Amino acid sequence: MRFEPGALIFTQGEPSEQVGFLLEGEVEIVRFLGRRELVVGIVRSGEYVGEMGAIEGRPRSASVRARTAVLLRLLDRRHFLEEISRHPELAHELLLRLSERLRKADDRVVQLAEQQVPPVQAASELPAVRLLPASPELSRQLPEEGVVITRFPFTVGRRPDRGERAPATAVDLALQDSRPYRLSRHHFTILRTDRGLVVSDTSSKLGTAVNGTFLGEDFPRSRAPLRRGTNEIVAGGLHSPYRFRIVVA
């Protein structure tokens, strides 16, 4: 099917009966918080949209809107499951995301224990990692020289408001936010794996972007690697003020 820019493809709250595969163009993922519209990220050609809702049989958590002219292949749930059986990498990613969602209980998941390298690795062997503010909002909350991360996993989230309970699992860096929240109480975690450092979106409401790759329940993946040098992380949507630089020495 073809969609012109601005056309609504899926609508937040409707049944997740189909999955879309982008053959051409880009779509934006949109969340509505009351009357406020937030663009939380972009999905590009060669990726699926709406797959997690279809697998779990739940209403759509976000709307999908054409950002450019789009050519989309629509699959019903049965045909999508057949696609998974033919693509082991897709099946592996979906299984990891389902495992993470099951582990979160009523708070955000921090990590999958099997993803972690055993803690016998000497601290001197770890790369030096510094988390720095990259926006005026964060510059008011973090020191200019940033935060040096020496222990993993390292979780970033929102400080609970009055009347909210704290997350069941500790947050290493709790930031102030106001309604409507961009940050989740458990938003993203930096993990040490056998393939290096990765950022995992811990089932946040509005997702996380790492070097332009969008993570979260509305996107095709939940983790992205950190490269040597400078990395950019945006938590809470495309134009969120919660922008970080992570420097890996």
N, C-alpha and C positions, 0 to 999 in steps of 0.2 A: 504494500500500500504506500501511496505517496501522501506526504503532508507538507503544506506550505508553512513558512516561518510563522510562529505564533499559534499554530493549531494545537489544541489539547488532545493528546493521545490517550493517556490514562488519567483518571481523576481520583484524588485523595478520598478515601472512604468507600469507594466502590468495591465490589467483589473482585478478587484477583483470579480471573478465569483464564487469562491469556498472558503470554510472555512475548516480548518484542525483541527481535534481533536486528540491530542497526546495520543495514547494508551500505547506506550512504548518509552523510550529514551528521549533525549533532543535535542532541536534545538536552534540555535543562531540567533538573529535578527541583520541584517547587514544593515547599511546605507552607501551609496556611495555619498561622497561630492566631486564632480569633480572626480579626479583620486584616491582620498583617500578612503580607506575602513575602516569603524569604526564598531566594534561589540558593540552594545548598550545594549545587555542583553541576557538573556537565558529564554526560556520557557520549562517547564518540563511536564512529563506525567500527564494526567488528566486535561490539560488546552487546550484552543482553540488558534489558530493563524489565523490572517487575518479576524477576525470577523467584526471589525469596517469598514474596506474598503468595505466589502460585503454589510453591512447594508446601508451605505451611497452612494454606487454606484460610488466610486471614485477609481482612480488607486492606486496600492499598494504603500504605503509610504516607505516601506523597503523590503529587501529580507529576506527570511527564508531559513536557511541552516542547514542540519543535523549535529549535534555536535557529536552524537554517532549513533549507529545503531538505526533506528527509525521505529516504526510501527504507521502509520497515517491513520485515517479515514477521507475521503474527503466528504464534504457535499456541495451540491449546495445551493444557497440562500434560495430557498423555503423550503428545508429540514432543514436548520439551523433555520429558523423562527419557524418551527414546534418544534424543540428542545427547543427554548426559551419558547414557550407556556407551555412546560412540566416542566420547571425548573424556579420557581419564583425568586430564588436568582440570577440566571444568568440574567433574565429579569430586575431585579432591578438594578444590576450593570451596565448593558448596558444603561438603561434609565438615570442613573446618569451621565454616561460619555457623552451621547448625550446632556443632559442638560448643562453640563459644556462647551461643544464645541459651543453650540448655544450662550452661555453667553459671550464668549470671544470677540465677534465683531472682530475688526482687531488688537486686542492685547490679551495678555494672561489673562485667567480667574483668578481671585483671590480666590473667594470663592462662595459657594452657601449659600445665606442668611439663608435658613432654616436649614442648618447644624450647625449653631452657637447657643450656649447657650446664653440666654439673658444676657446683660452686667451688671446685678444687682449683680452678684457674686462678693464677696469681694476679693480684690487682695490677702489678706492673705490666702484665701482658694485655691489659684492656686499653682500648683507645681512649684518649682524653676527650670528653664530651662536654660541651658548654651550651646551655640553653639561654638565649638572649632575647630581649624584647625587640620587636620589629614594627611596633605601632605605638602611637601616643597613649592608648589605653593601657598597654602593658608596661610602657615606660614609667607610668605612675605606680605600678605595682611591683616591678622587678628592679633590682639594681642595674645600673648602666653596664656594669661588667658581666651581668648575667649570673647564672647559677651553674656551678660545676657539678656534673652528675658522676658520682663514684660508685653507686650501687644500682643494680638492676634486678627486677623491673623497677621503672620509675614512672609513676602515674601522675597525670595532670588532670585537674577537674575543678569544679565550682565549689566554693565555700557554701555550705547549706545556709539557707535563709532562716530567720526566726520561725519556729514551728516545724521545720523540716528535720527529719532524722539524718544523722551522718551516715555515709555509706558503710556497709558491713565490712569492706576491706579498706585499709588505710589509703589516703591520697597523699603523695609526697609534696605536691605543690597545689595548694588550694587557692584559687583566685576569686576575687569579688566580681559578681555580675548582678544585673538587675533585670526585672521582668520587662518584656518577654525574654527569657534566658536564651543566650547563644550557647553557653557552656552547659554541659551535663555535669552532675556531681562526680561521675567517673567518666572522663571524656576520652583520653587516649593514654596509651602506655608505651614506653620505650622498652623493648625487650632485647635481651642478648640471646642469640640463637647460634646453632652450629654453622650458620651461613653469614653471620655478622649481626649488626644491629638493625632492628626493624621497628617501625611504629605500627601499633595495632589500635584501631578504633574500637573502644570497648563498649560497643552497642550504644553510642551516643545518639541523641535525638536528631541532631543536625549534621552529623558527619565530620570528617577530618580530611584535609587535603595535604599531601606530602609531595613536594616538588611537582605540583600540578596533577598528581594522581589522587582521585577522590575515593575515600574509603567510607564504609558504613553500610547499614542495612539497605539503603536505597541504591547501592552501587555494586558493581561486579566483584569487588574484593574488599577485604577488611584489614589487610596488612600491606605495607610497602617498605622496601629497604632504605636505610640511610646510607648515603655515599660518603666517601672521604671528602673533607672540605665543608662547604657551607650548604645547608639544606634549609628549605622553607616549609613551615607547617602553619596551616590556617585551621583553626578549630571553630566550628559553628556556622558554616555556610560561606558562600562565595565572597561576600563583601563583609565578613565578620571583622571586628576590630581586634580579635584575639589572634594576632599574627606573631609567630616566633621565628627566630633563626636558630638552627642547631649546627654547631661547628664540631665536626669529628676530626680530630688531629690525625 
